[in-house]
Amino acid sequence: MKKRWSIHLFYKQHIQALFVLFVLAITILSVPFSYQLKHRNDSVQLGASFSTKYAQELGIDWRRAYLSLLDEVGVKRLRLMSYWDLGEPANNQYVFDDLDWQIDQASRRGVDVTLALGQRQPRWPECHVPAWVSELDEEAARSELLHYINEVVRRYRDQPSIVSYQVENEAANSLFGHCPDYDPDFLTSEIELVKSLDPSATVITNVSNQSGTPLKGPVKSADAVGFSIYKRAHFEAFGKQNGWSFWYVPSQWHSARAAIVEGFIGKDTFIHELQAEPWGPEATVNLSIEEQNKTMDPEQLRSIVEFAKQTGMKEAYLWGAEWWYWRLTEFNDDILWETVKDIYSESE
């Protein structure tokens, strides 16, 4: 009798455990679907990042490319860069002519601008630090960086196009770029400085590709969190060049990340960097058309935009505008350009 009771208790306990696991699994799985359902009626808003440095690397006229992006493609939301090495090539000597022009052109057209700030901003080598800073110790370099951020925000905060600032780019990403070690306390001080200088603007922090769900530290000081999403990448690992695909990652994964950030700390989330250009075994400027098409072509571009919409995050900034124009002007290939024109027209 005792043995029978023990067996009964054993099965009862396991059934209870299985039931708890079942309920937990259903709860976890419901998170991304609930997020997508909640945001299903949000309007889709597409923007684009633009880098004068990358345009020059590709050998295109960056001003023509920029105006074509605004006037032909019809982009209404931009992420622009205030590269430290370009803005302050010598200590306390500022050169803002090119950035002034970009922001002025955006303001004339009613385009909203997110302005990247700090030493780590989009495009290789990620951290764009003036040569003269290398002669300073860490404390002095940080003081100079805060001073530069102060100059930039004060210069542009009254421009009607400036609606938000991104403070550092993927600051915690230690796997990519040539940058100092990540210090969350210093990032917090940068964010707080920007908020004190322009209280009306949204201040953004962001995280890298497939992982990262910030719930503490600097994100608490920011107003919104941006995610980067890539689907095809080629990078070095274990001493070898490897192609890597993230197409297997479902949209619900990013929805879950967004839901956690939104639910636990009440921050808005969006896609601040959506892959819309190749990531091959070497710099894109050196890749053949065939090699470029392996990791990005019109079909893949449309697919990743649809993927972004499925996440429920209805604001996404496409990454690769300079490349679209390069293909159009250097290769007389208008397929990508016409594709993105259609994509943007369909989103408005």
C-alpha positions as CSV (number, residue, x, y, z in Angstrom):
1,M,0.0,0.0,0.0
2,K,2.8,2.3,0.9
3,K,4.6,1.6,-2.4
4,R,1.4,2.3,-4.4
5,W,1.0,5.6,-2.5
6,S,4.6,6.6,-3.3
7,I,4.1,5.9,-7.0
8,H,0.9,7.9,-6.9
9,L,2.6,10.8,-5.2
10,F,5.5,10.6,-7.7
11,Y,3.2,10.9,-10.7
12,K,1.2,13.6,-9.0
13,Q,4.3,15.7,-8.4
14,H,5.5,15.3,-11.9
15,I,2.1,16.1,-13.4
16,Q,2.1,19.3,-11.3
17,A,5.6,20.1,-12.4
18,L,4.7,19.6,-16.1
19,F,1.6,21.7,-15.7
20,V,3.7,24.5,-14.2
21,L,6.2,24.2,-17.1
22,F,3.3,24.2,-19.6
23,V,1.8,27.4,-18.0
24,L,5.2,29.0,-17.9
25,A,5.9,28.2,-21.6
26,I,2.5,29.5,-22.7
27,T,3.1,32.7,-20.7
28,I,6.5,33.2,-22.3
29,L,5.3,32.5,-25.8
30,S,2.4,34.9,-25.3
31,V,4.7,37.8,-24.6
32,P,5.8,38.5,-28.2
33,F,2.3,37.8,-29.7
34,S,0.7,40.1,-27.2
35,Y,3.2,42.8,-28.1
36,Q,2.5,42.4,-31.8
37,L,-1.2,42.4,-31.2
38,K,-1.0,45.6,-29.1
39,H,0.9,47.4,-31.8
40,R,-0.9,45.9,-34.9
41,N,-2.6,49.2,-35.8
42,D,0.5,51.4,-35.3
43,S,1.4,53.3,-38.5
44,V,4.6,52.1,-40.2
45,Q,7.3,54.8,-40.2
46,L,10.5,54.2,-42.1
47,G,13.7,56.3,-41.8
48,A,17.3,56.0,-43.0
49,S,20.8,56.5,-41.6
50,F,23.2,58.7,-43.6
51,S,27.0,58.9,-43.2
52,T,29.1,61.4,-45.1
53,K,32.1,59.3,-44.3
54,Y,30.7,56.1,-45.9
55,A,29.5,58.1,-48.9
56,Q,33.1,59.3,-49.4
57,E,34.4,55.8,-48.9
58,L,32.2,54.6,-51.8
59,G,33.4,57.6,-53.9
60,I,30.0,59.2,-54.5
61,D,29.0,62.8,-54.2
62,W,27.6,62.8,-50.7
63,R,25.6,66.0,-51.2
64,R,23.9,64.7,-54.3
65,A,23.2,61.4,-52.6
66,Y,21.7,63.1,-49.6
67,L,19.4,65.3,-51.6
68,S,18.4,62.4,-53.8
69,L,17.5,60.5,-50.7
70,L,15.3,63.3,-49.5
71,D,13.8,64.4,-52.8
72,E,13.6,61.2,-54.9
73,V,13.2,58.5,-52.3
74,G,11.2,60.7,-50.0
75,V,12.8,59.8,-46.7
76,K,11.1,61.8,-43.9
77,R,13.2,60.5,-40.9
78,L,17.0,60.6,-40.7
79,R,19.7,59.5,-38.4
80,L,22.7,61.8,-38.9
81,M,26.2,61.7,-37.4
82,S,28.1,64.4,-35.5
83,Y,31.5,62.6,-35.8
84,W,33.9,64.0,-33.2
85,D,37.0,63.7,-35.4
86,L,35.3,65.8,-38.1
87,G,33.6,68.3,-35.8
88,E,36.7,69.0,-33.7
89,P,39.8,68.1,-35.7
90,A,41.9,70.3,-33.3
91,N,41.1,71.0,-29.7
92,N,38.5,73.7,-29.4
93,Q,38.5,74.3,-33.2
94,Y,35.1,73.3,-34.6
95,V,34.2,72.5,-38.2
96,F,30.4,72.0,-38.6
97,D,29.9,73.2,-42.2
98,D,28.8,69.8,-43.6
99,L,26.6,69.0,-40.7
100,D,25.1,72.4,-40.7
101,W,24.2,71.9,-44.4
102,Q,22.6,68.5,-43.8
103,I,20.5,69.7,-40.9
104,D,19.5,72.8,-42.8
105,Q,18.3,70.8,-45.8
106,A,16.4,68.5,-43.6
107,S,14.7,71.4,-41.8
108,R,13.7,73.0,-45.1
109,R,11.9,69.8,-46.1
110,G,10.2,69.1,-42.8
111,V,12.4,66.0,-42.2
112,D,12.8,64.7,-38.6
113,V,16.4,64.1,-37.5
114,T,17.9,61.9,-34.9
115,L,21.4,63.2,-34.2
116,A,24.1,60.7,-33.1
117,L,26.3,62.0,-30.4
118,G,29.5,60.8,-28.6
119,Q,32.7,59.0,-29.6
120,R,31.0,55.8,-30.8
121,Q,28.8,56.6,-33.8
122,P,27.7,54.5,-36.8
123,R,30.2,53.2,-39.4
124,W,33.7,51.7,-39.0
125,P,35.8,52.0,-37.0
126,E,32.8,52.8,-34.7
127,C,34.7,55.2,-32.5
128,H,35.6,58.4,-34.4
129,V,38.0,60.1,-32.0
130,P,40.3,63.0,-33.1
131,A,44.0,62.3,-33.2
132,W,44.8,64.9,-30.6
133,V,42.7,63.1,-28.0
134,S,45.2,60.2,-27.9
135,E,47.7,62.4,-26.1
136,L,45.2,62.8,-23.1
137,D,44.6,60.5,-20.2
138,E,41.2,58.9,-19.7
139,E,39.8,61.5,-17.4
140,A,40.8,64.4,-19.7
141,A,39.6,62.6,-22.8
142,R,36.2,62.1,-21.2
143,S,36.0,65.7,-20.2
144,E,36.8,66.8,-23.7
145,L,34.1,64.5,-25.1
146,L,31.5,65.9,-22.8
147,H,32.6,69.4,-23.9
148,Y,32.1,68.4,-27.5
149,I,28.7,67.0,-26.9
150,N,27.8,70.2,-25.2
151,E,28.9,72.2,-28.2
152,V,26.9,70.0,-30.7
153,V,23.7,70.0,-28.7
154,R,23.8,73.8,-28.1
155,R,24.4,74.4,-31.8
156,Y,21.5,72.3,-33.1
157,R,18.9,72.2,-30.3
158,D,16.9,75.0,-31.8
159,Q,16.8,73.5,-35.3
160,P,13.2,72.4,-36.1
161,S,14.3,69.2,-37.6
162,I,16.1,67.9,-34.4
163,V,13.6,65.7,-32.6
164,S,16.0,63.2,-30.8
165,Y,19.5,62.4,-30.0
166,Q,21.2,59.0,-30.0
167,V,23.9,59.0,-27.3
168,E,26.7,56.6,-28.4
169,N,26.0,53.7,-30.8
170,E,25.8,50.2,-29.5
171,A,27.9,51.3,-26.5
172,A,28.1,47.9,-24.9
173,N,29.2,46.1,-28.1
174,S,32.7,44.9,-27.3
175,L,32.8,42.5,-30.3
176,F,32.9,45.1,-33.1
177,G,35.0,48.3,-33.6
178,H,38.0,49.9,-32.1
179,C,36.7,51.6,-28.9
180,P,37.6,52.1,-25.3
181,D,36.0,49.8,-22.7
182,Y,32.3,50.3,-22.1
183,D,31.5,52.3,-18.9
184,P,27.8,52.4,-18.1
185,D,28.3,55.2,-15.5
186,F,30.0,57.4,-18.1
187,L,27.3,56.7,-20.6
188,T,24.7,57.7,-18.0
189,S,26.5,61.0,-17.5
190,E,26.5,61.6,-21.3
191,I,22.7,61.0,-21.4
192,E,22.0,63.2,-18.5
193,L,24.1,66.0,-20.0
194,V,22.1,65.9,-23.2
195,K,18.8,65.8,-21.4
196,S,19.8,68.9,-19.4
197,L,20.8,70.8,-22.5
198,D,17.7,69.9,-24.6
199,P,14.9,68.7,-22.3
200,S,12.3,68.7,-25.1
201,A,14.1,66.2,-27.2
202,T,13.9,62.4,-27.0
203,V,17.2,60.8,-25.9
204,I,18.0,57.3,-27.2
205,T,20.3,54.5,-26.3
206,N,20.6,51.4,-28.4
207,V,21.8,47.8,-28.4
208,S,23.3,45.6,-31.1
209,N,21.9,42.9,-33.3
210,Q,20.3,39.7,-32.1
211,S,20.8,39.9,-28.4
212,G,20.5,42.5,-25.6
213,T,17.5,43.5,-23.5
214,P,18.6,46.5,-21.5
215,L,16.7,46.8,-18.2
216,K,19.1,48.7,-16.0
217,G,22.0,51.2,-16.0
218,P,22.0,53.9,-18.7
219,V,18.7,52.9,-20.3
220,K,16.9,54.1,-17.2
221,S,18.1,57.6,-18.0
222,A,17.2,57.4,-21.7
223,D,13.7,57.9,-23.1
224,A,13.8,55.2,-25.8
225,V,15.7,52.1,-26.8
226,G,16.8,51.3,-30.3
227,F,17.6,47.8,-31.6
228,S,19.8,46.8,-34.6
229,I,18.6,44.0,-36.7
230,Y,20.7,42.2,-39.3
231,K,19.8,39.1,-41.3
232,R,23.0,38.2,-43.2
233,A,26.5,38.9,-42.0
234,H,30.0,37.9,-42.9
235,F,32.6,38.2,-40.2
236,E,35.7,36.6,-38.7
237,A,35.4,34.0,-36.1
238,F,37.8,31.4,-34.8
239,G,40.5,32.8,-37.1
240,K,38.3,32.3,-40.3
241,Q,36.0,34.3,-42.4
242,N,32.5,33.0,-41.9
243,G,29.1,33.8,-43.5
244,W,26.3,33.8,-41.0
245,S,22.6,34.0,-41.5
246,F,20.0,35.2,-38.9
247,W,17.0,34.4,-41.1
248,Y,16.2,31.6,-38.7
249,V,15.6,34.1,-35.9
250,P,11.8,34.7,-35.8
251,S,10.3,38.2,-35.6
252,Q,8.8,37.1,-32.2
253,W,12.3,37.1,-30.7
254,H,12.6,40.9,-31.3
255,S,9.0,41.4,-30.3
256,A,9.7,39.7,-26.9
257,R,12.8,41.9,-26.4
258,A,10.7,45.0,-27.1
259,A,7.9,43.8,-24.9
260,I,10.2,43.3,-22.0
261,V,11.8,46.7,-22.3
262,E,8.3,48.3,-22.7
263,G,6.7,46.3,-19.9
264,F,9.4,46.4,-17.2
265,I,10.9,49.9,-17.6
266,G,8.3,51.7,-19.7
267,K,10.6,52.7,-22.5
268,D,9.5,53.0,-26.2
269,T,11.4,50.7,-28.5
270,F,12.1,50.8,-32.3
271,I,14.6,49.5,-34.9
272,H,17.3,52.1,-35.1
273,E,19.4,50.1,-37.6
274,L,17.8,47.7,-40.1
275,Q,20.2,46.0,-42.5
276,A,19.5,47.1,-46.1
277,E,23.0,46.7,-47.5
278,P,25.5,43.9,-47.9
279,W,27.8,42.6,-45.2
280,G,30.4,40.6,-47.2
281,P,33.9,39.2,-46.5
282,E,35.5,42.7,-47.1
283,A,34.5,46.3,-47.5
284,T,31.5,46.7,-49.8
285,V,33.4,49.0,-52.1
286,N,35.7,46.1,-53.0
287,L,32.9,43.5,-53.6
288,S,31.6,42.4,-57.0
289,I,27.9,42.8,-57.7
290,E,27.5,39.0,-57.3
291,E,29.2,39.0,-53.9
292,Q,27.0,42.0,-52.7
293,N,23.9,40.2,-53.8
294,K,24.7,37.2,-51.6
295,T,23.8,39.2,-48.5
296,M,21.5,41.9,-49.9
297,D,19.5,42.3,-53.0
298,P,16.0,43.8,-53.8
299,E,14.3,40.6,-52.8
300,Q,16.1,40.3,-49.5
301,L,15.6,44.0,-48.9
302,R,11.9,43.8,-49.2
303,S,11.9,40.7,-47.0
304,I,13.7,42.3,-44.2
305,V,11.4,45.3,-44.2
306,E,8.4,43.0,-44.0
307,F,10.2,41.2,-41.2
308,A,10.7,44.5,-39.3
309,K,7.0,45.3,-39.6
310,Q,6.1,41.9,-38.2
311,T,8.0,42.6,-35.0
312,G,5.4,45.2,-34.0
313,M,8.1,47.9,-33.8
314,K,6.6,50.2,-36.4
315,E,9.5,52.6,-36.6
316,A,12.7,51.4,-38.5
317,Y,15.7,53.2,-39.9
318,L,17.2,51.5,-42.9
319,W,20.9,51.1,-43.1
320,G,22.5,51.4,-46.5
321,A,21.2,54.5,-48.3
322,E,24.7,55.4,-49.5
323,W,25.0,52.0,-51.1
324,W,21.7,52.3,-52.9
325,Y,22.9,55.5,-54.5
326,W,26.4,54.0,-55.3
327,R,24.8,51.2,-57.2
328,L,22.6,53.6,-59.1
329,T,25.3,56.1,-60.1
330,E,28.5,53.9,-60.3
331,F,26.9,50.8,-61.8
332,N,23.9,52.3,-63.6
333,D,21.8,49.8,-61.6
334,D,18.5,51.4,-60.6
335,I,16.8,48.2,-59.3
336,L,17.7,48.9,-55.7
337,W,16.9,52.6,-56.0
338,E,13.5,51.9,-57.5
339,T,12.8,49.2,-54.9
340,V,13.5,51.5,-51.9
341,K,11.4,54.3,-53.6
342,D,8.5,51.8,-53.7
343,I,9.1,50.7,-50.1
344,Y,9.1,54.2,-48.7
345,S,6.1,55.3,-50.7
346,E,4.2,52.2,-49.4
347,S,5.0,53.0,-45.8
348,E,3.6,56.6,-45.7
